Amino acid sequence: MNDNRFFYDQNNGPADGQGGGSPEPSFRGDDRYLHPAECGDPRRLDSESFYSGGQRGGRRPKKEKSPFLTKKVAAVVLTLCIGASAVFGFGAGMMAGRGSAPTGAVQGSDTGVFQTSADAGNASGDLSVSEIAAKAQDSVVEITADVVQTNQFMQQVSGQAAGSGVIISEDGYIITNNHVVEGGTGFTVRTKDGTSYDATLVGRDPQTDLAVLKIEAAGLTPVTFGDSDAIAVGDTTVAIGNPLGTLGGTVTDGIVSATNREINLGNGTMNLIQTNAAINPGNSGGGLFNGQGELIGIVVAKSGGTNVEGLGYAIPVNDAKTVADELMKSGYVTGRISIGISVLNISDVQTAMNYGLSGTGVYVAQVTEGSAAEKLGIQAGDRLVSLDGKEITSPADLEEVIDGHSVGDTVEITIERGGRTASTEITFEEYVPSNS
């Protein structure tokens, strides 16, 4: 037993606030997750429920309504096999394409990702939409993923999900969204010429909602990268993708409506390109191009609602290229910090009561097996009081502390359980996703 375990009495074992044996709280299940007190099924708190046909179900809990169609819903279409049931959100995907490399693109020596050459974007005027489509369409692919979900009867059912992707190298590397491939057990990529390929997952990064897939092919047409830092409001945009999962190669156009728009899509705030080019479910992972037919963004989401139109978002390509290089090199983004917990923000008394908690605050929702947090004895249901001397009142506070440190740093952490607090030191570990 680790001497630094929270609330541990070496003589009597785990202790409660009065020094006696602590009973298992009703809100902490055997699966290491925090659950609502009145809920008996093992649904995860840190993921979204699935939706289809007006029915709710699946393994994931209902979340607060947002004015945005989140990454799961925004641009991916989920099509269940016969007998499959309710799913909320759309995930999993792949892609590929054939053709020769476009002029103005040079291959990076380390990873094979194509970079824009010095003269690739020096044309004085924009191309027409048809010219942009002709230049870029062969680099955009359709993705389908085999998925297994849990329906409203808690039964495991198989299905398929659809999305889009962009070819970034002649030999078959493809960039897409993490939420397109997340949960997928197998992937198929269909290129513009109708050829289908089996694909493998190279790596994914939930924090930036990006992933890289690989197909065994040669002579594909990689995209020409633009410079997302050089775009301005009013610039031409063209979106190419696979809306509804059945309309591959669809082209829509618009303008850059805003740059560096801060949008929270469920996994934290992201700085995105906003466009009024039509974005629909299935476009996730597809390309957003400028007036020269160069990739400036990876489509990620759209705003939803009966009174909302023309609000689509894309991850800036300069950010996406950096992540893609890391994924191709290591399978994950190196240097990311993990403390081995996921958290749940309880902001009102009613929600606290639903989970059998004593009050509001930031609570541990899950503890990663084998992590520093588990070794310290941190449990689901513990309240995170402070980290490195900073009071934690929201997940943003936690992110702020972590962002100010590096892997290997050791800081003080304070936890509250059953009205009793305890402090110890925790060392930041590197986050390595399970697929790596």
C-alpha positions as CSV (number, residue, x, y, z in Angstrom):
1,M,0.0,0.0,0.0
2,N,1.4,3.4,-1.0
3,D,2.1,5.5,2.1
4,N,0.8,8.6,0.2
5,R,-2.7,7.1,-0.3
6,F,-5.4,9.5,0.7
7,F,-7.3,8.9,3.9
8,Y,-5.4,5.7,4.6
9,D,-4.8,4.5,8.2
10,Q,-2.0,1.9,8.3
11,N,-3.5,0.2,11.3
12,N,-7.2,0.1,10.3
13,G,-7.1,0.5,6.5
14,P,-9.1,3.1,4.6
15,A,-10.6,5.7,7.0
16,D,-13.5,8.0,6.8
17,G,-13.7,11.6,8.2
18,Q,-14.0,10.2,11.8
19,G,-11.2,7.6,11.5
20,G,-13.4,4.6,11.1
21,G,-14.0,2.3,8.1
22,S,-15.4,4.2,5.2
23,P,-18.4,2.6,3.3
24,E,-18.5,2.6,-0.4
25,P,-20.3,5.7,-1.6
26,S,-23.5,5.0,-3.6
27,F,-22.2,7.1,-6.5
28,R,-19.0,5.2,-7.1
29,G,-19.4,2.0,-9.1
30,D,-17.2,-1.0,-9.5
31,D,-16.2,0.3,-12.9
32,R,-14.3,3.2,-11.4
33,Y,-16.8,5.7,-12.7
34,L,-18.9,8.3,-10.8
35,H,-22.6,7.5,-11.4
36,P,-25.9,9.4,-10.6
37,A,-27.2,8.1,-7.3
38,E,-30.5,7.0,-8.9
39,C,-28.9,5.4,-12.0
40,G,-28.1,1.7,-11.9
41,D,-26.6,1.2,-15.3
42,P,-22.9,1.6,-16.0
43,R,-23.0,4.6,-18.4
44,R,-19.9,6.7,-18.8
45,L,-20.0,10.3,-17.7
46,D,-17.2,11.6,-19.8
47,S,-18.8,10.7,-23.2
48,E,-22.0,11.6,-25.0
49,S,-25.1,9.5,-25.6
50,F,-26.0,8.3,-29.0
51,Y,-29.1,9.3,-30.9
52,S,-31.0,8.1,-33.9
53,G,-34.6,8.2,-35.1
54,G,-35.8,10.4,-32.2
55,Q,-35.0,7.8,-29.5
56,R,-32.3,8.1,-26.9
57,G,-30.2,5.3,-25.7
58,G,-26.7,3.8,-25.8
59,R,-24.0,3.6,-23.2
60,R,-23.6,7.3,-22.8
61,P,-25.5,9.8,-20.6
62,K,-27.6,12.8,-21.5
63,K,-25.7,16.0,-21.6
64,E,-26.9,19.6,-21.2
65,K,-28.2,21.1,-24.4
66,S,-25.7,23.2,-26.4
67,P,-26.2,25.7,-29.2
68,F,-23.7,23.7,-31.1
69,L,-23.9,20.3,-32.8
70,T,-20.9,18.9,-31.0
71,K,-18.2,17.0,-32.8
72,K,-20.0,13.7,-32.5
73,V,-23.1,15.2,-34.2
74,A,-21.7,18.0,-36.2
75,A,-20.3,16.4,-39.3
76,V,-20.5,12.7,-39.1
77,V,-23.4,10.5,-40.2
78,L,-24.2,7.3,-38.3
79,T,-26.0,4.6,-40.1
80,L,-26.8,1.5,-38.0
81,C,-27.1,-2.0,-39.5
82,I,-30.5,-3.7,-39.4
83,G,-31.3,-4.4,-35.8
84,A,-29.1,-1.6,-34.5
85,S,-30.7,0.9,-32.2
86,A,-30.5,4.5,-30.9
87,V,-27.3,6.3,-31.3
88,F,-26.4,10.0,-30.5
89,G,-23.6,11.4,-32.4
90,F,-21.6,10.3,-35.4
91,G,-18.1,8.8,-35.2
92,A,-15.5,6.8,-37.0
93,G,-14.0,7.2,-40.4
94,M,-11.3,6.8,-43.1
95,M,-10.3,7.9,-46.5
96,A,-7.9,7.6,-49.5
97,G,-7.5,8.7,-53.1
98,R,-5.5,8.2,-56.3
99,G,-3.7,10.5,-58.7
100,S,-0.4,12.3,-59.0
101,A,1.0,14.8,-56.5
102,P,0.0,18.4,-57.4
103,T,2.5,21.0,-58.3
104,G,3.6,23.4,-55.6
105,A,3.7,20.7,-52.9
106,V,6.9,19.3,-51.3
107,Q,7.1,16.3,-49.1
108,G,8.4,16.7,-45.6
109,S,11.5,14.5,-44.9
110,D,10.4,13.3,-41.5
111,T,6.8,12.2,-41.9
112,G,5.8,12.4,-45.5
113,V,3.3,15.2,-44.8
114,F,3.1,17.5,-47.8
115,Q,3.9,21.1,-47.1
116,T,3.1,24.1,-49.3
117,S,6.0,25.3,-51.4
118,A,7.1,28.9,-51.4
119,D,5.3,29.8,-54.6
120,A,2.1,27.7,-54.1
121,G,-0.1,30.5,-53.0
122,N,1.3,33.5,-55.0
123,A,-1.5,33.7,-57.6
124,S,-3.0,37.2,-57.8
125,G,-6.6,36.2,-57.9
126,D,-9.0,33.4,-56.7
127,L,-9.9,30.5,-58.8
128,S,-13.5,29.8,-59.7
129,V,-15.3,27.3,-57.5
130,S,-15.3,24.8,-60.3
131,E,-11.5,25.2,-60.6
132,I,-11.0,24.9,-56.9
133,A,-13.1,21.7,-56.9
134,A,-11.2,20.2,-59.8
135,K,-7.9,20.9,-58.0
136,A,-9.0,19.6,-54.6
137,Q,-11.6,16.9,-55.0
138,D,-9.3,14.0,-55.6
139,S,-7.7,14.7,-52.2
140,V,-10.9,14.3,-50.3
141,V,-12.2,10.9,-49.4
142,E,-15.2,9.2,-47.9
143,I,-14.9,7.2,-44.6
144,T,-16.9,4.4,-43.1
145,A,-16.2,2.8,-39.8
146,D,-17.5,-0.4,-38.2
147,V,-18.9,0.4,-34.7
148,V,-20.5,-1.4,-31.8
149,Q,-22.9,0.5,-29.7
150,T,-25.3,-0.2,-26.8
151,N,-29.0,0.4,-27.5
152,Q,-31.7,1.6,-25.2
153,F,-32.2,-2.0,-24.1
154,M,-28.5,-2.2,-23.1
155,Q,-27.9,-4.6,-25.9
156,Q,-24.7,-4.6,-28.0
157,V,-25.5,-3.9,-31.7
158,S,-23.2,-3.4,-34.7
159,G,-23.4,-0.6,-37.2
160,Q,-21.5,1.8,-39.4
161,A,-20.6,5.4,-39.2
162,A,-19.6,7.8,-42.0
163,G,-17.4,10.8,-42.3
164,S,-14.8,12.5,-44.5
165,G,-11.0,12.8,-44.7
166,V,-8.1,14.5,-46.6
167,I,-5.2,12.7,-48.3
168,I,-1.9,14.3,-47.1
169,S,0.7,12.0,-48.8
170,E,1.0,10.0,-52.0
171,D,1.5,6.8,-50.0
172,G,-1.8,6.9,-48.2
173,Y,-1.7,9.0,-45.0
174,I,-5.1,10.6,-44.4
175,I,-6.1,13.2,-41.8
176,T,-9.6,13.3,-40.3
177,N,-11.3,14.1,-37.0
178,N,-10.8,12.0,-33.9
179,H,-14.6,11.8,-33.5
180,V,-14.9,10.2,-36.9
181,V,-12.6,7.2,-35.9
182,E,-13.3,7.0,-32.2
183,G,-14.8,3.7,-31.2
184,G,-14.3,2.2,-34.7
185,T,-13.3,-1.4,-35.0
186,G,-12.5,-1.3,-38.7
187,F,-12.3,1.4,-41.4
188,T,-12.9,1.7,-45.1
189,V,-11.8,4.5,-47.3
190,R,-13.4,5.3,-50.7
191,T,-11.5,7.7,-53.0
192,K,-12.9,10.0,-55.6
193,D,-12.5,7.4,-58.4
194,G,-14.6,4.9,-56.5
195,T,-11.8,2.7,-55.2
196,S,-12.3,1.3,-51.7
197,Y,-9.4,0.5,-49.3
198,D,-9.1,-1.0,-45.9
199,A,-7.4,1.4,-43.5
200,T,-5.6,1.3,-40.2
201,L,-5.6,3.9,-37.5
202,V,-2.1,5.5,-37.1
203,G,-3.0,7.7,-34.2
204,R,-5.6,10.0,-32.8
205,D,-5.7,13.1,-30.5
206,P,-9.0,13.7,-28.7
207,Q,-7.8,17.1,-27.4
208,T,-7.5,18.6,-30.9
209,D,-10.1,16.2,-32.4
210,L,-7.7,15.0,-35.1
211,A,-6.7,11.6,-36.3
212,V,-4.5,10.0,-39.0
213,L,-5.4,6.9,-41.0
214,K,-3.3,4.9,-43.4
215,I,-4.2,2.9,-46.5
216,E,-1.8,0.8,-48.6
217,A,-1.7,2.7,-51.9
218,A,0.7,4.6,-54.1
219,G,0.3,7.6,-56.4
220,L,-2.5,9.2,-54.5
221,T,-3.2,12.9,-54.9
222,P,-2.2,14.7,-51.7
223,V,-3.7,18.0,-50.8
224,T,-1.8,21.3,-51.2
225,F,-1.5,23.0,-47.8
226,G,-2.3,26.6,-47.4
227,D,-1.5,29.0,-44.6
228,S,-4.4,29.3,-42.1
229,D,-2.5,32.2,-40.4
230,A,-2.8,34.2,-43.6
231,I,-6.6,34.1,-44.0
232,A,-8.8,37.1,-43.5
233,V,-12.5,37.6,-43.0
234,G,-14.3,37.7,-46.3
235,D,-11.8,35.3,-48.1
236,T,-13.3,32.6,-50.3
237,T,-13.9,29.2,-48.8
238,V,-14.9,25.9,-50.4
239,A,-15.9,22.9,-48.3
240,I,-15.6,19.4,-49.8
241,G,-16.8,16.3,-48.0
242,N,-19.3,13.4,-47.6
243,P,-22.5,15.0,-46.2
244,L,-25.1,12.5,-44.9
245,G,-22.6,9.7,-45.4
246,T,-23.9,9.1,-48.9
247,L,-23.0,12.2,-50.9
248,G,-19.2,12.0,-51.3
249,G,-17.5,14.8,-53.2
250,T,-20.1,17.4,-52.4
251,V,-18.8,20.9,-52.9
252,T,-20.2,24.0,-51.1
253,D,-18.8,27.5,-51.0
254,G,-18.8,30.6,-48.8
255,I,-16.4,33.0,-47.1
256,V,-14.3,33.1,-43.9
257,S,-16.8,34.5,-41.4
258,A,-14.4,34.8,-38.5
259,T,-10.8,33.7,-37.6
260,N,-9.7,32.3,-34.3
261,R,-13.3,31.8,-33.1
262,E,-13.3,30.3,-29.6
263,I,-15.8,27.4,-29.6
264,N,-16.4,24.7,-27.0
265,L,-17.3,21.5,-28.7
266,G,-17.3,19.3,-25.6
267,N,-13.7,18.5,-25.1
268,G,-12.6,22.0,-24.2
269,T,-12.3,25.3,-26.1
270,M,-10.8,25.4,-29.6
271,N,-9.8,28.3,-31.8
272,L,-11.5,27.6,-35.1
273,I,-12.1,29.1,-38.5
274,Q,-15.8,30.1,-38.9
275,T,-17.4,29.8,-42.4
276,N,-20.8,30.1,-43.9
277,A,-20.1,27.3,-46.5
278,A,-22.8,24.7,-46.0
279,I,-21.6,22.0,-43.5
280,N,-23.7,18.9,-42.8
281,P,-23.4,15.7,-40.9
282,G,-20.8,13.6,-42.7
283,N,-18.6,16.6,-43.5
284,S,-16.5,16.0,-40.4
285,G,-12.8,15.4,-41.3
286,G,-13.3,16.9,-44.8
287,G,-11.4,19.9,-46.2
288,L,-12.0,23.6,-46.1
289,F,-10.1,25.2,-49.0
290,N,-9.2,28.8,-49.9
291,G,-9.5,30.6,-53.2
292,Q,-6.4,28.9,-54.6
293,G,-7.6,25.4,-53.8
294,E,-5.3,25.1,-50.8
295,L,-6.3,23.4,-47.6
296,I,-6.8,25.9,-44.8
297,G,-8.9,23.8,-42.4
298,I,-10.3,20.4,-41.4
299,V,-14.0,20.6,-41.0
300,V,-15.1,19.8,-37.4
301,A,-18.5,21.1,-36.6
302,K,-21.5,23.3,-37.3
303,S,-23.9,25.2,-35.1
304,G,-27.4,23.7,-34.9
305,G,-30.9,24.8,-34.1
306,T,-34.1,25.7,-35.9
307,N,-33.0,29.3,-36.3
308,V,-29.3,28.7,-37.0
309,E,-27.9,28.7,-40.5
310,G,-24.4,29.3,-42.0
311,L,-22.3,28.6,-39.0
312,G,-19.7,26.0,-39.7
313,Y,-16.2,25.5,-38.2
314,A,-12.9,24.1,-39.2
315,I,-9.6,23.4,-37.4
316,P,-6.9,25.7,-38.8
317,V,-4.6,23.6,-41.0
318,N,-1.4,25.0,-39.4
319,D,-2.5,23.4,-36.2
320,A,-3.7,20.2,-37.9
321,K,-0.3,19.8,-39.7
322,T,1.6,19.9,-36.4
323,V,-0.6,17.3,-34.8
324,A,-0.6,15.1,-37.9
325,D,3.2,15.1,-37.9
326,E,3.2,14.0,-34.3
327,L,0.7,11.2,-34.9
328,M,2.6,9.9,-37.9
329,K,5.8,9.9,-35.9
330,S,4.7,8.6,-32.5
331,G,1.1,7.6,-32.8
332,Y,0.1,10.3,-30.3
333,V,1.0,13.9,-29.5
334,T,4.0,13.8,-27.2
335,G,4.5,16.0,-24.1
336,R,0.9,16.1,-23.1
337,I,0.3,15.9,-19.3
338,S,-1.9,13.3,-17.6
339,I,-2.7,13.1,-13.9
340,G,-4.8,10.0,-14.4
341,I,-8.3,11.4,-13.8
342,S,-11.2,12.7,-15.7
343,V,-13.4,15.3,-13.9
344,L,-17.0,16.3,-13.7
345,N,-18.0,19.9,-13.0
346,I,-21.0,20.0,-10.5
347,S,-22.3,23.6,-10.7
348,D,-25.6,23.3,-8.9
349,V,-27.1,21.7,-5.8
350,Q,-29.6,19.6,-7.7
351,T,-26.9,18.0,-9.9
352,A,-24.9,17.3,-6.7
353,M,-27.9,15.6,-5.2
354,N,-28.4,13.5,-8.3
355,Y,-24.9,12.1,-7.9
356,G,-25.1,11.7,-4.1
357,L,-22.5,14.5,-3.6
358,S,-22.3,16.9,-0.7
359,G,-22.0,20.1,-2.7
360,T,-20.8,21.8,-5.9
361,G,-17.2,21.7,-7.2
362,V,-14.9,19.7,-9.5
363,Y,-15.2,16.0,-8.8
364,V,-13.2,13.0,-10.0
365,A,-15.4,11.1,-12.5
366,Q,-12.9,8.4,-13.4
367,V,-9.5,7.2,-12.3
368,T,-7.2,5.7,-14.9
369,E,-5.9,2.2,-14.0
370,G,-2.2,2.2,-13.2
371,S,-2.0,6.0,-13.1
372,A,-0.3,8.3,-10.5
373,A,-3.8,9.2,-9.3
374,E,-4.7,5.6,-8.7
375,K,-1.4,4.9,-6.9
376,L,-2.2,7.8,-4.5
377,G,-5.6,6.3,-3.8
378,I,-7.7,8.9,-5.5
379,Q,-11.2,7.6,-6.1
380,A,-14.3,8.6,-8.3
381,G,-16.4,10.9,-6.1
382,D,-13.5,12.8,-4.6
383,R,-13.6,16.5,-4.9
384,L,-10.5,18.2,-6.3
385,V,-9.8,21.1,-3.9
386,S,-6.5,22.5,-5.2
387,L,-3.6,21.7,-7.5
388,D,-0.2,23.4,-7.1
389,G,-1.7,25.8,-4.6
390,K,-4.5,27.0,-7.0
391,E,-8.1,26.5,-5.9
392,I,-9.9,24.4,-8.4
393,T,-13.5,25.7,-9.0
394,S,-13.9,24.7,-12.6
395,P,-12.2,22.4,-15.2
396,A,-10.7,25.5,-16.7
397,D,-8.8,26.1,-13.4
398,L,-7.4,22.5,-13.7
399,E,-6.4,23.1,-17.3
400,E,-4.7,26.3,-16.4
401,V,-2.5,24.6,-13.9
402,I,-1.6,21.7,-16.1
403,D,-0.8,24.1,-19.1
404,G,1.8,25.8,-16.9
405,H,3.8,22.6,-16.3
406,S,5.7,19.9,-18.1
407,V,5.8,16.1,-17.9
408,G,7.8,15.1,-14.9
409,D,6.9,18.1,-12.7
410,T,5.7,17.3,-9.2
411,V,3.0,19.5,-7.5
412,E,0.8,19.3,-4.4
413,I,-2.7,18.1,-4.8
414,T,-5.5,18.4,-2.2
415,I,-8.6,16.1,-2.3
416,E,-11.8,16.2,-0.2
417,R,-13.7,13.0,0.6
418,G,-16.6,12.6,3.1
419,G,-16.0,16.1,4.6
420,R,-12.2,15.4,5.2
421,T,-9.3,16.8,3.2
422,A,-5.8,15.5,2.6
423,S,-2.9,16.7,0.6
424,T,0.1,15.0,-1.0
425,E,2.4,15.3,-4.1
426,I,1.6,14.0,-7.5
427,T,4.0,13.8,-10.5
428,F,2.7,14.7,-13.9
429,E,3.0,11.8,-16.4
430,E,2.9,11.8,-20.1
431,Y,-0.5,11.1,-21.7
432,V,-0.3,8.1,-23.9
433,P,-3.7,7.1,-25.5
434,S,-4.7,3.5,-25.3
435,N,-4.5,3.0,-29.1
436,S,-0.8,3.9,-29.2
